[in-house]
Amino acid sequence: MGIATHEFEYLRKLVRDHSAIVLDADKAYLAESRLAGIATSNQCRTVSDLIFRLRTEPFHEAHGRVLDAMTNNETWFFRDLGPFLALERVIIPELLKKRAAEKRMRFWSAAASSGQEAYSVAMLLHSKFNLPGWDYVIRGTDISASILERARIGKYTQMEVNRGLPAALLARYFHREGCSWFISAEIKKKVAFESLNLAESWPTTGSFDVIFLRNVLIYLDMDTRRKILARVRQVLRPDGYLFLGCAESMLNLDDSFERIQFESSAYYRLKGQGR
């Protein structure tokens, strides 16, 4: 027997209150599949028993684990490829000219999950561009503490490195220990991971040349999307670049940005900045 409607409504509210993510009302089956292991580890016979405990106890570690499980942390190296081709062929060459005097670039992976997007940017910069004397850093943030710990370690399964990662980069930037692959120190040192709930207030972080906000807005309500994009405008350099997910757009959200097509993908610039 699946969980009751009122139990899933509690989970929807828990996720909405703590992450601003809106779970579809017809996704109760996800709770059964994703929370079964957490129920067992908390000595609960069923997922319903786990939800009862969550509802009757103050917020603690189990609530956090449930939030991690109910939010989508799917990612892979060089996901969708198009944005990384745009980086390589258009954006980074433009930035190298624009930032020639300061020799500094900052990138932000705003929903970093287990780190593949941020590390993909770092590998692209290191393997495709000659950057002696340049200071560049990639910031990775996510709401999930456990997934960020995975990202900081830089440890991946065979299936994860097989998904999107070119063999040449695997050989160059990873080493194998048993069944796991670990990313090299030279790439890891270029990426800094930290916890951040995009729906809550943002600490002072400086400004960024490129922001990846991919596959985030699609899970949020319209008001939260607008608030996040307004904050993005504040931390994106005036001539910077923004990437959304391939299923996301600015339609009815923010008219400050213009969409620039690049082959099969696209990125955004603040209007009035030109190419």
C-alpha positions in Angstrom: 0.0 0.0 0.0 1.3 3.4 -0.9 1.4 6.4 1.3 -1.8 8.3 2.0 -2.6 11.6 0.2 -2.3 13.6 3.4 1.2 12.1 4.1 2.4 13.1 0.7 1.0 16.5 1.2 3.1 16.8 4.3 6.2 15.9 2.3 5.3 18.4 -0.4 5.0 21.1 2.2 8.3 20.0 3.9 10.1 20.2 0.6 8.4 23.5 -0.4 9.2 25.2 3.0 12.8 24.2 3.1 13.9 24.3 -0.6 11.1 26.2 -2.5 10.9 23.1 -4.8 7.3 22.2 -5.8 6.7 18.5 -6.0 3.9 17.5 -8.4 0.8 16.2 -6.7 1.0 13.0 -8.8 4.5 12.0 -7.7 3.6 10.2 -4.5 5.2 7.1 -5.9 8.6 8.8 -5.6 8.3 8.9 -1.9 7.8 5.2 -1.7 10.9 4.4 -3.8 13.2 7.2 -2.5 12.4 7.0 1.2 12.2 3.2 1.8 15.9 3.0 2.8 15.7 6.0 5.1 12.7 4.5 6.8 14.6 1.3 7.4 17.7 3.1 8.7 15.5 5.0 11.2 13.9 1.8 12.5 10.6 2.5 10.8 8.6 -0.4 9.3 7.1 1.7 6.5 7.5 5.0 4.8 4.2 6.0 6.5 5.8 5.3 9.8 8.7 7.5 8.9 6.4 10.4 7.8 4.6 10.1 11.2 7.9 10.5 13.0 8.9 13.5 10.9 5.5 15.1 11.6 5.7 14.6 15.3 9.4 15.4 16.0 11.4 18.7 15.7 13.4 19.1 12.5 16.5 16.9 12.7 18.9 14.8 10.6 16.2 12.5 9.3 14.2 15.5 7.9 17.4 16.6 6.1 17.9 13.1 4.6 14.3 13.1 3.4 14.8 16.5 1.8 17.9 15.2 0.0 16.1 12.2 -1.3 13.0 14.1 -2.5 15.0 16.7 -4.5 16.5 15.9 -7.8 20.3 15.6 -7.8 20.7 14.1 -11.2 23.6 15.4 -13.2 26.5 14.2 -15.4 29.7 15.4 -16.9 29.4 17.8 -19.8 25.6 17.5 -19.5 23.8 18.4 -22.8 27.2 19.4 -24.3 25.9 22.5 -26.0 26.6 24.9 -23.2 30.2 23.6 -23.0 30.7 24.1 -26.7 29.4 27.6 -26.3 31.9 28.2 -23.5 34.8 26.8 -25.5 34.0 28.4 -28.9 32.5 31.8 -27.9 32.3 32.7 -24.3 35.7 32.0 -22.9 37.5 33.5 -26.0 35.4 36.6 -25.4 36.2 36.7 -21.7 39.9 36.3 -22.4 39.8 39.5 -24.4 37.5 41.4 -22.0 39.4 40.4 -18.9 42.9 40.6 -20.3 43.9 43.4 -18.0 42.7 41.8 -14.8 43.3 38.2 -15.8 40.5 36.9 -13.6 37.4 34.9 -14.3 34.7 33.6 -12.0 32.2 30.8 -12.7 29.2 29.6 -10.7 27.5 26.3 -10.8 24.4 27.2 -8.9 22.9 23.7 -8.5 26.2 21.8 -8.4 24.8 18.5 -7.1 27.7 16.0 -6.9 30.0 18.3 -8.8 30.1 17.1 -12.4 29.1 20.4 -13.9 31.6 22.5 -12.0 34.4 20.0 -12.6 33.5 19.9 -16.3 34.0 23.7 -16.5 37.4 23.3 -14.7 38.5 20.5 -17.1 37.4 22.6 -20.1 39.4 25.6 -19.0 42.5 23.5 -18.1 42.5 21.3 -21.3 41.5 23.8 -24.0 43.0 27.1 -22.9 46.5 28.4 -22.1 46.0 30.4 -19.0 49.3 31.2 -17.3 49.0 34.0 -14.8 45.2 33.8 -14.9 43.2 33.5 -11.7 40.0 31.5 -12.3 37.7 29.8 -9.9 34.5 27.8 -10.1 32.0 28.1 -7.3 29.6 25.2 -6.8 26.6 25.5 -4.5 23.7 23.2 -3.6 21.1 22.9 -0.9 22.1 19.3 0.0 24.9 18.9 2.5 25.4 15.2 1.7 25.6 15.7 -2.1 28.1 18.5 -1.6 30.3 16.3 0.5 30.4 13.9 -2.4 31.3 16.7 -4.7 34.2 17.9 -2.5 35.6 14.3 -2.4 35.4 14.1 -6.2 34.7 10.4 -6.1 32.6 8.8 -8.9 31.4 5.4 -10.0 32.2 3.7 -13.3 28.7 4.5 -14.5 29.1 8.2 -13.6 32.4 8.6 -15.5 30.9 6.7 -18.5 28.1 9.2 -18.7 29.2 12.2 -20.8 32.9 12.3 -19.8 35.3 11.9 -22.8 37.8 9.1 -22.5 40.7 11.4 -23.0 39.7 13.6 -20.0 39.0 10.5 -17.9 42.6 9.3 -18.5 44.1 12.8 -18.0 42.2 14.0 -14.9 41.1 10.9 -12.9 42.8 8.0 -11.2 41.2 4.7 -10.3 41.0 3.1 -6.9 39.1 -0.2 -6.9 35.7 0.5 -8.5 35.8 4.2 -8.0 37.4 7.1 -9.9 38.8 10.2 -8.2 39.3 13.6 -9.9 42.8 15.0 -9.8 44.0 17.5 -7.3 44.8 20.1 -10.1 41.2 20.2 -11.1 39.7 19.9 -7.6 41.7 22.9 -6.4 39.9 25.1 -8.9 36.4 24.4 -7.5 35.0 25.5 -4.2 31.8 23.9 -3.0 29.4 25.4 -0.4 25.9 25.1 0.8 23.3 27.5 -0.5 19.5 27.6 -0.7 18.8 29.6 -3.8 15.3 30.5 -2.5 16.7 32.1 0.7 19.0 35.1 1.2 22.4 34.9 -0.5 25.6 35.9 1.3 27.9 38.4 -0.4 29.8 36.5 -3.0 31.1 39.1 -5.4 30.2 39.0 -9.1 30.5 36.2 -11.7 31.4 36.1 -15.4 29.4 32.9 -16.1 26.5 31.5 -14.1 25.0 28.0 -14.7 21.5 27.9 -13.3 20.4 24.9 -15.2 17.5 22.7 -14.4 16.6 24.7 -11.3 13.8 27.1 -12.2 11.7 24.3 -13.6 11.1 22.9 -10.1 10.1 26.3 -8.6 6.9 28.4 -8.6 6.8 31.5 -10.7 7.3 34.0 -7.8 10.4 32.1 -6.6 11.8 32.0 -10.2 11.4 35.7 -10.5 13.1 36.4 -7.2 16.1 34.2 -8.0 16.6 35.8 -11.5 16.5 39.2 -9.8 19.3 38.1 -7.5 21.2 36.6 -10.5 21.1 40.1 -12.1 22.8 41.5 -9.0 25.7 39.0 -9.1 26.2 38.5 -12.8 28.7 41.0 -14.3 27.0 43.4 -16.7 28.7 41.7 -19.7 28.4 38.2 -18.2 26.7 35.1 -19.4 23.8 33.0 -17.9 22.9 29.4 -18.8 19.5 27.9 -18.0 18.4 24.3 -18.6 17.4 23.3 -22.1 13.7 23.0 -21.0 13.8 26.4 -19.3 13.3 30.0 -20.5 12.8 33.6 -19.4 9.2 33.7 -20.8 7.0 35.7 -18.4 9.8 35.8 -15.8 12.4 38.5 -16.5 12.7 40.8 -19.6 16.1 42.1 -18.6 17.8 39.3 -20.5 18.2 38.5 -24.1 18.5 35.0 -25.4 21.5 34.2 -27.7 21.3 31.1 -29.8 24.4 29.0 -30.2 24.0 26.0 -32.5 21.5 23.7 -30.7 21.7 25.5 -27.3 21.4 29.0 -26.0 22.7 31.4 -23.3 21.5 34.7 -21.9 23.0 38.2 -21.7 21.7 41.3 -20.0 20.1 43.5 -22.7 22.1 46.3 -24.0 25.4 44.5 -23.7 25.6 43.2 -27.2 27.8 40.4 -28.4 
